[in-house]
């Protein structure tokens, strides 16, 4: 499987990278936290760590460490705008449950 971006998410990442003035892509990971157990970590990366798996979607490189990949393999990252709120949304087929606030999940 792979990690993918929708076209809208890729365009948003590209704009962020351009405004930063540097960066090779997006780093996606998970950490233990929240009421459901795990939360996504999304950062811009200036280098590609040797141990990371690299995926490319719509011209954007996505780096994922091996420990995180088992929880997010197959995830599609989208960017949505709802009213005054906007942000990245994770469509992860591995999620079994998530907390009410949407900040954490379990697999």
N, C-alpha and C positions, 0 to 999 in steps of 0.2 A: 504494500500500500504506500501511501505518501501523504505529505502535508501539502495542501493546496490553498490558493487564494482565489477569491472571486475577482473579477475584473475591477470592481469598485474598490475592494480592499487593496489590490495591487496599485491602483492609481493613488490611493491615499498614502501608502507606504512610500511610493516614489516621491510624492510631494514632501513628505517628512524628511526623507533622505536629502532631497535638494535643499530644503530650508536649513538643515544641519550643516550642509556643505561638505559632508564626508559620510562614509559608511559603505559596507559591502552588502548589507542586507538586514534581515530580521532574525532575531534570536528568540525562539519559542521554547518554553520549559514549563514544568510544573513544580510546585512546592507544597509541602504539607502545611495546611492552615485551614482556618474557617470551620464552620459547624458541620460541613459534610466531608472534610478531610483533605481535599486538594484544591489548589487554585492555580490559574494560569499566570505565567510570567512572560511578558512581552517587552523586548528591548531592542534597540538598534545596535548593531554590532559593527565595529571597525575592522575586525579580523575574523577569520574562520578558524575556530579551534580545531586542532588536528583530530580530536576524538569525536567531533560532531558529525552527524549525518547531514548532508546538504541536499535540499530539494530546490527545484526552481519552478516557479509558477508565474506566468505572465511577465517574465523577465526579472522577477525578484527572487533573490536567494533567501531561503529559509533554513536556518541552522537549528538542529535539535540534538541535545545530548542523549546518549544511549539510555540512561535511566528514565528520562522523560518520555522518550519515544514509545515505550511500551504502553503508556497511558493515553497518548494522543495520536497514535498512528491512524491515519484515515481522516483526520480532522480537516475541515474546510474553514478557513478564516474569512469572514465577511465584514463589511463596514456598513453600518446602518445609521440612519438619521431618523429619529422619532420625536417630533415636536422640537423642543429645545435641546434634547439629548442626542448625542451622537457618539459612536464608538465601535470598537471591534466586537464581533460576535463569533463565538466558537461553535461550530457544528461538529461535535465529536460523537462518532457512532459508538464509542466505548462507554459513555456515561450511563450509569444505571440510575442515579438519582442526583438531584442538586438541591441546595438550600433555597429557602424562600426568597432570599435577596438576590440569588443568582451569582454570588461571589465564589462559591466553592461547589465541588462535585465529588462523587464517588464512582469508582469503576468496578 
